[in-house]
Amino acid sequence: MVAAARPVPISRGRPVVYDEFMAAPEYLICMECETPTYVFEWAEGKVVEAMCPVCGNDDPASFLSEDDFEAMTAGKNDEDEEE
C-alpha cells in the first residue's frame, strides 16, 4: 500500500512536516526575509537545520519549500491586486 501525501500545514512557529518519502527540495525560502537558501539539512521529510544568508535566521520552522511558499502567498497576491 502506498502512503498518500498529507496536506502540508503552514503554520509559523511549528515545523512543517512533509511526506516522509518526499525528496529534499532544491532550496527553501526564509519566511523572515523571503530569500531562497541552499544551506539546509533535510531528514525524514522535514527541515532539520537551515541558515538564511541574508538575515541570519536559523529557525527550521521559519523555512518553506517553494511550492508551500507559493501556496501560502497565492491568496495574498490576489488581495494585493484588488487594492
C-alpha positions in Angstrom: 0.0 0.0 0.0 1.3 3.4 -1.0 1.1 6.2 1.6 -0.9 9.1 0.4 0.6 12.6 0.7 -0.8 14.6 3.5 -1.8 18.2 3.2 1.0 20.4 4.3 0.2 22.6 7.3 1.5 26.1 7.0 2.0 27.5 10.5 4.6 29.8 11.9 6.3 28.5 14.9 5.7 24.8 14.3 7.9 22.7 12.0 6.3 21.9 8.7 6.4 18.1 8.2 6.2 16.8 4.6 5.5 13.3 3.4 8.4 11.2 4.7 9.1 10.0 1.1 9.4 13.5 -0.3 12.8 14.2 -1.7 14.6 17.2 -0.4 13.7 20.4 -2.3 16.5 22.2 -4.2 16.1 25.2 -1.9 14.0 26.6 0.9 12.6 30.1 1.4 13.2 32.1 4.6 9.9 33.3 6.0 11.7 36.3 7.7 13.0 37.9 4.5 11.7 35.7 1.7 15.2 34.9 0.5 15.9 31.5 -1.0 18.6 29.5 0.8 20.5 26.4 -0.3 22.1 25.9 3.1 19.9 23.4 4.9 19.7 19.8 6.2 16.7 17.7 5.3 15.8 14.4 7.1 12.7 12.2 7.2 10.6 14.7 5.3 11.4 17.8 7.3 13.9 20.6 7.7 16.4 19.8 10.4 18.7 22.7 10.1 18.6 25.8 7.8 20.5 29.1 7.6 19.5 32.2 5.7 22.5 34.0 4.2 20.7 37.4 4.3 19.0 37.8 7.7 20.8 35.1 9.6 17.6 33.2 10.5 18.4 29.7 11.7 15.0 28.5 13.0 14.0 25.4 10.9 10.3 26.2 11.4 10.8 29.5 9.6 11.6 28.0 6.2 9.2 26.6 3.5 9.7 24.8 0.2 9.0 26.8 -3.0 5.6 25.0 -3.5 4.5 25.8 0.0 5.6 29.4 -0.2 3.7 29.9 -3.4 0.6 28.2 -1.9 0.8 30.5 1.1 1.3 33.7 -0.9 -1.2 32.9 -3.7 -4.2 34.4 -1.8 -2.1 37.3 -0.6 -1.1 38.3 -4.1 -4.8 38.3 -5.2 -5.7 40.6 -2.3 -2.8 43.0 -3.3 -4.0 43.2 -6.9 -7.6 44.2 -5.7 -6.3 47.3 -3.8 
